[in-house]
Amino acid sequence: MGIPYGKVDDENRFGLSSPYPDFEDVFEANDGSIMCPQIEFSSGSFQGTLDCLRLNIYVPATANVTNPLPVMLWIHGGAFIIGSGNRPLTGPKFLVKHDVILITMNYRLGFYGFMCLDIPQVPGNQGLKDLVMGMTWIKNNIEYFGGDKNKITVFGESAGAMAIDLLLLADKEELFHNTIIMSGTSLTTLVVRPPDNTVPIVIANKLGLNTNNVDEALSFLNTVDPFTVIVAGLGLETMPCKENKFADVKRLLPDFPINMKVPRANGRSFLMGFTSDEMIYEFANLSEEQFQQLDIFNETISRTFHFDKITHNDIVRLIRNFYIGDKDFTREVKFDLADFASDIRHVYPTERSLAKMLANGAEKVYYYKFSYVGDRNYMRRLLNITVGGAAHADELGYFFDIDYLSEAGTLDDFAMVDKVTTLWTNFAKYGDPTPEKTELLPIKWEPVIQNSPRYYLNIDSELTLDQRPFQKRLAFWDLFLKAYGEHEYGFARENSASYVSSIFLSVIPSLVTIINNLGL
């Protein structure tokens, strides 16, 4: 635990990291508590250090250099501002019992990982480049831990899944082989933004430095405690970005994802999907007064598309009518609003990315919907949600031995643990989640291939193979983009600095909700 793979530059904390120097002596890798600077969501307190580029390796006793095992690398979510690969949230025992090596990894978050400036010192996507560095370390060293360097599956949820999908666009060296994308893709609404040189200036001014010079602001912020920087920058976006070209600086994303092909999809298999009620957690516990203050259709379309005022109003009315008709914003429409938020942020982007994978030569895609509701549903339990289906991140309690769920779980819940971990590890081992029917998995999961039915596995108490999840809702968005896709921000054009990330704006209320529910 806590193996360092990279080192942050003390003189340029917001810029690129470098590989960790070779050890001169034995390194005691026994600290699994290290995380990158953030406001930790379960406590609301500041935690972390910039010496955070660490990874944890969990190895079954069956692994050795003559019997190398498949490797599963977990990339955590958290809207690119929170989260870690630490033991409390990513306990390994459910996965390693299937004879795979589990690796979890940290990468820089917030301003330190995703400040994106129009200068070579801070070109953008530093956190993604941390991931590439960590993956390179794993590729070069995992065989010494009994891992098969030619059988590495990378998997992640939410922002972690988005990060993985963005790395697929980069067409870099072969660092992983199988890919599992859970509730987030590179086509998630406005996940990539243009550079913005004002961010360090705004933060520096808040902290007492009166300057309009980005270099002066950065020099100052490099001397400031990270917690102070994070607090001063609350409300400013920090997301992956379209990188400008600079001499001698590697760039991952030369364009917005909607304009980029996926060269690494060719000939590959993927596993991807979402939960049955992704965004119910944002609406389940709102009061009537809070519902009356919502303006979700207008705000979302403003952030996602650019229309003239008259067309914008018509579009908002069209979408509102599709989801709630003439009803007012009350608790009565909470499920309908959750459907809209789920579709725009997770469900339709996944469907769209699946189609893009196939168009770029993917051999097959295993498509799923996680619908199970039990005592280990992560988000439902965290926020005391008692209505709806499986919420965003709910499936994590069935993949990981999470500390706060240590006492949770019925026999049915642990049967679900066995089902999903077997499916996922089978995919890592064989490229097929159901290579054969068993008593545990009595169904063959048919993949989606070019011109095939849109099969998906509904993961519930009983596994069922269905076709086209949320058919009418996804058909609506297919038709909508055919008519208005050229108005989507990022579509084959440079965007203005006023372009704002819907992902960042949506996560702030969620964090506030979490903190309030925990009484912090």
SVG drawing of the C-alpha trace seen along z (x, -y; Angstrom):
<svg xmlns="http://www.w3.org/2000/svg" viewBox="-50 -44 71 69">
<polyline fill="none" stroke="black" stroke-width="0.4" points="0.0,0.0 1.1,-3.5 3.7,-2.7 4.9,-6.0 4.8,-6.1 5.1,-9.8 6.4,-13.0 4.8,-16.5 7.1,-19.3 7.5,-21.5 8.1,-24.5 5.1,-23.9 2.5,-22.0 -0.2,-22.5 2.0,-21.2 3.1,-17.9 4.5,-15.3 7.6,-13.2 8.3,-9.5 9.3,-8.8 13.0,-8.4 14.5,-5.0 14.7,-3.8 18.2,-3.8 17.0,-1.5 14.0,0.7 10.8,-1.2 8.2,-0.2 5.0,-0.2 2.5,0.0 0.5,-3.2 -2.9,-2.9 -4.2,-6.2 -2.6,-8.7 -4.9,-10.7 -4.6,-13.8 -5.7,-17.2 -9.5,-17.5 -12.5,-18.2 -13.2,-14.6 -16.9,-13.9 -17.7,-11.6 -16.4,-13.9 -16.4,-17.4 -12.9,-17.9 -9.8,-18.7 -7.5,-15.8 -4.6,-14.9 -1.1,-15.8 0.5,-16.6 2.8,-13.6 -0.2,-11.5 0.8,-9.8 0.5,-6.3 -1.0,-3.0 -2.0,0.1 -1.5,3.7 -3.6,6.5 -2.2,9.9 -3.9,13.4 -1.7,16.0 -1.9,18.0 0.1,15.4 3.8,15.9 6.1,15.1 5.5,18.6 1.7,18.3 0.9,14.6 -2.6,13.5 -4.9,11.1 -4.7,7.5 -7.7,5.2 -6.8,1.5 -9.5,-0.6 -9.8,-4.3 -12.0,-6.0 -14.7,-8.6 -15.6,-11.8 -16.2,-14.5 -12.4,-15.0 -12.4,-16.8 -12.8,-14.1 -12.0,-10.4 -9.0,-8.1 -7.9,-4.5 -7.6,-4.0 -8.6,-0.9 -11.7,-2.3 -13.6,-2.7 -11.9,0.0 -11.4,3.0 -10.1,5.8 -11.5,9.1 -14.5,9.5 -12.4,9.3 -9.1,11.0 -10.9,14.2 -11.4,14.7 -7.7,15.0 -7.1,11.5 -4.7,8.9 -6.5,5.6 -4.7,2.3 -6.1,-1.0 -4.5,-4.3 -4.6,-8.0 -4.3,-10.9 -4.3,-14.6 -7.7,-16.2 -9.2,-19.7 -6.9,-22.6 -3.8,-20.5 -5.0,-17.9 -7.2,-19.8 -6.3,-23.4 -6.1,-24.1 -4.3,-27.2 -3.2,-28.4 0.5,-28.1 3.0,-25.2 3.7,-25.1 0.1,-24.1 -1.3,-22.8 -4.2,-20.8 -5.2,-17.3 -2.3,-16.8 -4.5,-14.3 -5.0,-12.2 -1.3,-12.3 -0.7,-11.1 -2.9,-8.1 -0.8,-7.4 2.4,-7.6 0.9,-5.2 -0.3,-2.8 3.2,-2.9 4.7,-1.9 2.2,1.0 3.0,2.2 6.7,2.1 6.6,3.7 3.4,5.8 5.2,9.0 7.3,8.8 4.1,9.1 2.9,12.1 0.7,10.1 0.3,10.6 1.4,7.4 -0.5,8.4 -3.8,8.9 -4.5,5.6 -8.2,4.6 -8.9,1.0 -12.2,0.2 -13.8,-2.8 -17.0,-4.5 -18.4,-8.0 -15.4,-10.4 -13.1,-7.3 -15.0,-5.9 -14.8,-9.2 -11.1,-9.4 -10.6,-5.9 -12.7,-6.8 -10.7,-10.0 -7.5,-8.0 -8.9,-5.7 -9.3,-8.8 -5.6,-9.7 -4.3,-6.8 -1.2,-6.4 0.9,-3.4 -0.7,-0.1 -1.0,-0.3 -4.2,1.7 -6.2,4.3 -9.7,4.7 -12.0,1.8 -15.0,1.6 -16.8,-1.8 -19.4,-2.3 -21.8,-5.3 -19.7,-7.8 -18.0,-8.3 -16.1,-10.9 -19.4,-12.1 -20.9,-12.8 -22.3,-16.4 -19.5,-18.9 -17.0,-16.8 -14.3,-18.5 -13.9,-22.3 -11.6,-24.8 -8.6,-26.4 -9.3,-29.2 -6.4,-31.4 -8.5,-33.3 -8.8,-30.6 -5.4,-31.1 -5.9,-34.9 -9.3,-34.7 -8.0,-32.4 -4.9,-34.6 -7.0,-37.7 -9.3,-36.1 -6.2,-35.3 -4.9,-38.9 -2.6,-39.1 -3.8,-41.8 -2.6,-40.7 -3.9,-40.1 -0.8,-38.2 -1.2,-34.4 2.5,-33.7 2.5,-35.9 -0.7,-34.2 0.8,-30.7 4.0,-31.6 2.0,-32.8 -0.3,-29.8 2.7,-27.4 3.5,-28.8 0.0,-28.5 -1.3,-25.6 -3.4,-23.4 -6.5,-23.5 -6.4,-27.3 -6.3,-27.1 -9.2,-24.6 -11.4,-26.7 -10.7,-30.0 -11.5,-28.3 -14.9,-26.8 -17.3,-27.4 -14.7,-27.5 -14.6,-24.6 -11.8,-22.0 -12.3,-19.5 -10.5,-17.8 -9.9,-20.1 -9.1,-20.5 -5.4,-21.1 -3.6,-23.6 -0.4,-22.6 3.0,-23.6 6.5,-22.6 7.9,-19.7 4.7,-19.2 2.7,-16.0 -1.1,-16.5 -3.8,-14.0 -6.9,-15.8 -6.3,-17.9 -10.1,-18.3 -13.4,-17.8 -14.5,-14.2 -17.6,-14.6 -15.2,-15.4 -12.6,-12.6 -12.5,-9.0 -11.6,-6.1 -8.7,-4.4 -8.1,-2.0 -11.7,-0.6 -10.8,1.3 -11.0,5.1 -11.6,4.7 -14.3,5.8 -15.9,3.5 -18.1,3.8 -20.2,0.7 -23.5,-0.5 -25.3,-2.4 -27.6,-2.0 -31.4,-1.9 -32.0,-5.2 -28.8,-7.2 -29.8,-10.6 -32.6,-9.8 -30.2,-10.8 -30.5,-14.4 -34.3,-14.5 -35.4,-11.8 -35.1,-13.9 -35.8,-17.5 -38.6,-19.5 -41.5,-21.0 -39.9,-24.4 -36.6,-23.1 -38.6,-21.6 -40.2,-25.0 -36.8,-26.6 -35.6,-24.1 -35.0,-25.3 -33.3,-22.1 -34.5,-22.1 -33.6,-25.7 -30.2,-25.5 -29.2,-22.2 -30.0,-23.2 -28.2,-26.6 -25.1,-24.7 -25.2,-22.1 -26.4,-23.8 -26.2,-27.2 -29.5,-28.5 -30.9,-31.9 -33.3,-33.0 -36.6,-32.1 -35.3,-28.6 -33.9,-28.0 -37.3,-28.6 -39.0,-26.3 -36.4,-23.6 -36.8,-23.8 -40.6,-23.6 -40.2,-20.6 -38.0,-18.7 -40.1,-19.7 -43.2,-18.4 -41.5,-15.1 -40.5,-14.4 -43.2,-16.1 -45.9,-17.5 -47.7,-20.5 -46.9,-19.5 -45.2,-21.9 -42.0,-21.2 -43.2,-19.3 -42.3,-16.0 -44.8,-14.4 -42.4,-14.6 -39.2,-13.6 -38.8,-10.4 -39.4,-12.2 -36.8,-14.8 -34.4,-12.1 -35.0,-10.4 -34.1,-13.6 -31.0,-14.2 -30.0,-10.5 -30.4,-10.6 -28.5,-13.8 -25.6,-12.9 -25.2,-9.1 -27.7,-7.0 -27.6,-8.7 -23.9,-9.4 -23.3,-5.7 -25.6,-4.7 -23.9,-7.3 -20.4,-6.0 -21.5,-2.5 -22.5,-3.4 -19.2,-5.3 -17.2,-2.2 -19.0,-0.1 -18.6,-2.7 -14.8,-2.7 -14.4,1.0 -15.1,2.5 -15.6,6.2 -18.4,6.3 -19.8,4.4 -21.3,6.0 -24.0,3.6 -25.7,3.6 -28.1,1.9 -27.6,2.4 -31.0,2.5 -30.5,4.3 -31.6,2.6 -30.2,4.0 -28.5,3.1 -25.1,2.6 -26.3,0.0 -23.6,-2.7 -25.4,-6.0 -28.9,-5.0 -27.4,-4.0 -25.1,-7.1 -27.9,-9.5 -30.8,-7.6 -32.7,-7.2 -35.8,-5.0 -37.4,-5.4 -36.6,-4.6 -34.1,-2.1 -30.4,-1.8 -28.8,-5.2 -25.4,-6.5 -22.5,-4.6 -24.9,-2.1 -23.1,0.9 -19.8,0.1 -20.9,1.8 -21.1,5.1 -17.6,4.8 -15.6,3.5 -15.4,4.2 -16.2,0.7 -15.6,-0.2 -18.9,-2.0 -20.8,1.0 -18.8,3.6 -21.9,4.6 -24.3,4.4 -25.6,7.2 -28.1,10.0 -27.7,13.4 -29.2,11.9 -26.7,9.0 -23.7,11.3 -25.2,13.4 -25.1,10.2 -21.5,9.6 -20.7,13.1 -22.6,12.5 -21.1,9.1 -17.6,9.9 -17.7,13.1 -19.0,11.3 -16.4,8.5 -13.5,10.8 -14.6,13.3 -14.4,10.3 -10.9,9.5 -9.8,13.1 -11.5,14.2 -12.9,11.1 -16.3,12.6 -18.3,12.2 -20.2,15.5 -17.9,17.9 -20.1,20.7 -23.4,21.1 -23.2,21.9 -25.5,22.2 -24.4,18.7 -24.7,17.3 -27.3,19.4 -27.6,17.0 -25.5,16.2 -24.8,12.4 -25.0,11.7 -22.9,8.7 -23.9,5.9 -22.1,6.1 -22.5,4.1 -26.1,4.3 -27.2,6.7 -30.1,6.1 -29.2,3.8 -28.9,6.6 -28.2,5.6 -28.0,7.6 -30.4,6.4 -28.5,7.1 -31.1,7.7 -31.9,10.5 -32.5,12.4 -30.2,11.8 -32.2,11.2 -31.2,10.5 -33.3,7.7 -33.1,5.3 -32.8,1.5 -32.8,0.1 -35.1,-3.0 -36.0,-2.7 -38.4,-5.7 -36.2,-8.0 -33.0,-7.2 -34.9,-7.4 -36.0,-10.9 -32.4,-11.9 -31.3,-10.2 -33.9,-12.3 -33.1,-15.4 -29.4,-15.2 -30.1,-14.5 -32.1,-17.7 -29.9,-19.9 -26.6,-18.2 -24.7,-21.0 -25.7,-23.3 -24.0,-21.2 -21.1,-23.0 -17.7,-21.7 -19.2,-20.5 -16.4,-21.0 -15.6,-24.5 -13.6,-26.3 -15.9,-27.5 -16.1,-30.7 -14.7,-31.1 -18.3,-31.4 -18.8,-27.7 -19.4,-26.0 -19.2,-22.4 -22.5,-20.9 -20.7,-18.1 -19.0,-20.4 -22.1,-22.5 -24.2,-19.3 -21.7,-17.9 -21.6,-20.9 -25.3,-20.5 -24.7,-16.8 -21.7,-17.4 -23.7,-19.9 -26.5,-17.3 -24.1,-14.6 -22.5,-16.9 -26.0,-18.1 -27.2,-14.5 -24.2,-13.6 -24.9,-16.6 -21.5,-18.3"/>
</svg>
